[in-house]
């Protein structure tokens, strides 16, 4: 490669690069109004800016912004043949101070501004009626859309096609699909609308009429019409070519498929073949020869209708050939009963009645008589003065037969020849002589309670043997609750409200059936409506809150009280199958056999004086229903607890009393409690023994237990006083009691006093002391007195201690006399405060 060739390639690449670098791409939707900004040149080039072309674009010389002009951009007009490639607008622009030329290319984006369109407003198709379901027929008349992309994609559907046709698209092919079997004879043309819709965001559509003609196939065979003649009469004299009858068969197909030809069956007689001629095309039967007969002839013509690819069909025409008529006897009827249109009308149930007078005419040549055919019951014909009376032999019943044809025979007297017959019609007129009759003597219906209003229960039916209005039956209820109604025409019994079996379980209704006669006849029937139970009632306790009182000494399984519970339903729904106590930790249970609440364990009022229970009852329905009731049981007290002495706490307690204590002052107090209640806890106090036995200066209040000073203390009162006090409750019949010793020491020094043993049992008491609660406190004293040497040792110790105390008291007595008095007064005040 020489240097010149290399240089040319470099220049070519530089030129291409310059061209590419000087091309600016933009895009805009079509159909934009004037002044819509498309883009700007300022992002790449500096001002000024100028477009060389004049048309779809303009540029702002200072900003470089590109805008649409008043000339709208229409992509379909600019690029009519470009469907897949981009449609562009190009222009040259001078930019920058150096007036550099750049290429501006704007891609025009398609919008859905064109609706689909068909080239024709009506599309015609022809489809044979034996087209198979699922068969597809190609449609050449597709719709067109000038837009591109999804805006130009078209989908199709049918409107008004019923269920016969649908549309299918296979790529670019548009096909009509047969969805249902076609029958030209039922519908020979189908009209519908073919709708084409594009794929735009706001779709546009077009329509065309689609007319489908169903082509005939030979799927039907000839049929003789029901009104095709079966009889024909040829008069006495008839010329050749006279039309006897014309038969007609039809084929529902069209054209060649419906062509029918007629022919005589080979089975007709030779005489008939000679007398009659049949037109193969029209089915006209005519005489082949002139006819003049002396006797009656009857010919049965069997005619065949043929069609291509179909089996022949046959019809039959009976032709009566009338002979030349000679003078024959005739009957003249003179009606004696009501008649209409030569028909005698007779009400039913009438007694034997004369209907008509029959006269024979034209009997000069023959001697004729009248008689009835053998099956002419219940009618009679009697000769009277050369004429005949036609009568009924018994009352006629419309319900047995409403129309009679009485055949009167004209024959020779010897009965050898019949000259003619005359049929006299007798119509029986119905009267309202039958009451409606119910199909059942009694009707029963069942319905569950809580039914929906308006539900039908049962239909009663009555029939009336009479005719027309006399036999038309209407129904109604009589003396019936308003919750029931009956359809007057159908006899359907309905209930208009919801029934409640608990209010009424059975209804007995009376239905009246009445015909439309005048006067009308009627009949009654009863209808029993049984309301079936539903489990719609829960068990109900007789009280929602039971209150019982029991003694705390109640034995196990003893009766606490009767639990009344019932259920308004019936059967298993109304059976209370279980009642139990919901609280598990209580000493009570329900005896279901007797509906009795029983005590299952001991109760103690002092531990719990009241029980609040919750009972639940369940019925046997499915699903079961339940209810609850509350029970309060109060435990009544018995005197099972003796009083307990709280103060003093021991039989060895001792209190020093100052000789200066005033009369009436409370020295000490006995305090006792009783765990019972009421009278069983009312406590009284009594001093039953004293030591020393001479009149004691102390007394006790029987209710408060306060021990007071009854008399002013004197010198003889100094020393120890033991009071034996009995504490009793108010229980009946035998009160319980406790005892306690109260020891009081009258002494000036107010020194603490002590006891080492319980005073001996007082002989004047009527019963031994009871102080079970204080026995543990007296045991130390008893143990101290039991061993003699221990008692002696304790006594010596106390004496030594007492001597020391006496010596100390003597030393300080004189020096602190005033102080001692103050202390004594203060101690008395404190003791009184404690006693209070």
Helices and strands as residue ranges (DSSP letters): H 3-21, E 23-29, E 37-40, E 49-51, E 57-59, E 65-68, H 75-78, E 87-95, E 100-109, E 117-118, E 122-128, E 136-139, E 143-144, G 149-152, E 154-159, E 165-170, E 173-178, E 189-198, E 205-215, E 223-224, E 231-234, E 237-238, E 243-246, E 249-250, G 255-258, E 261-264, H 270-275, E 276-278, E 284-287, E 291-292, E 297-306, E 313-321, E 330-335, E 339-340, E 343-347, E 354-361, E 368-372, E 379-384, E 387-392, E 403-412, E 418-429, E 437-438, E 442-448, E 455-459, E 462-463, G 468-471, E 473-478, E 484-486, E 492-495, E 506-515, E 522-532, E 540-541, E 545-551, E 559-562, E 565-566, G 571-574, E 576-581, E 588-591, E 596-599, E 610-619, E 626-636, E 644-647, E 654-657, E 666-669, E 671-673, G 678-681, E 684-691, E 698-700, E 706-709, G 715-717, E 719-728, E 737-746, G 772-774, H 775-786, H 788-815, H 817-835
